[in-house]
Amino acid sequence: MTQRAVILVEGESDRVALETLAARLRRDLAARGVEIISMSGVGNLGAHLECFAASVSVAVMCDDREAAGVRRAAQRAGVVDLHIEVCVADLEDELIRALGPAAVERVIEAEGELGSFRSLQQMPAHRGHPPEHQLHRFVGTKSGRKIKYAGLLVDALDLARIPQPLGDVLTFGCGKP
């Protein structure tokens, strides 16, 4: 099958989240000719645009702080028809907000890491911060944890509360369900 669309994401956790969501929505990415590619950092966007922009539809999902750089890279590469979805803060923030702190804590507990999370909450640097901030920090503190929790949090997500950037970038690539 000819590739129809490429969705470029900043990192592996973003790729895992989108692939998990696509599976939950029963959207067969391969059958629809959609590939989700981790760029290993948005700084690699220019090279990816050079590879794909002329041959397929391209979307980028990025963090809010990277959006202006994505637009500049597209302009430098001469890409005028680039679909961009922006996560407020980042993917983890979107998922934590969509699930709510209590649901995220249940996921952490199911993974046997609630004690580690409670320890982080008691550290002076994190004590007194809102639970959303503490959860965000916890997910990003240990190597591999962002990737692991990206899939787990999407699995726990009520499909009526899909964060807009994730839902919209999948719709761009796959069309409406």
HELIX and SHEET records of a PDB file:
HELIX    1   1 GLU A   12  ARG A   24  1                                  13    
HELIX    2   2 VAL A   42  ASN A   44  5                                   3    
HELIX    3   3 LEU A   45  PHE A   52  1                                   8    
HELIX    4   4 ASP A   64  GLU A   66  5                                   3    
HELIX    5   5 ALA A   67  ALA A   77  1                                  11    
HELIX    6   6 LEU A   91  LEU A   99  1                                   9    
HELIX    7   7 PRO A  101  ALA A  110  1                                  10    
HELIX    8   8 LEU A  114  GLN A  122  1                                   9    
HELIX    9   9 PRO A  131  VAL A  139  1                                   9    
HELIX   10  10 ARG A  145  ALA A  156  1                                  12    
HELIX   11  11 LEU A  159  ARG A  161  5                                   3    
HELIX   12  12 GLN A  164  CYS A  174  1                                  11    
SHEET    1   A 4 VAL A  34  SER A  38  0                                        
SHEET    2   A 4 ALA A   5  VAL A   9  1                                        
SHEET    3   A 4 SER A  57  ASP A  63  1                                        
SHEET    4   A 4 HIS A  83  CYS A  87  1                                        
END                                                                             
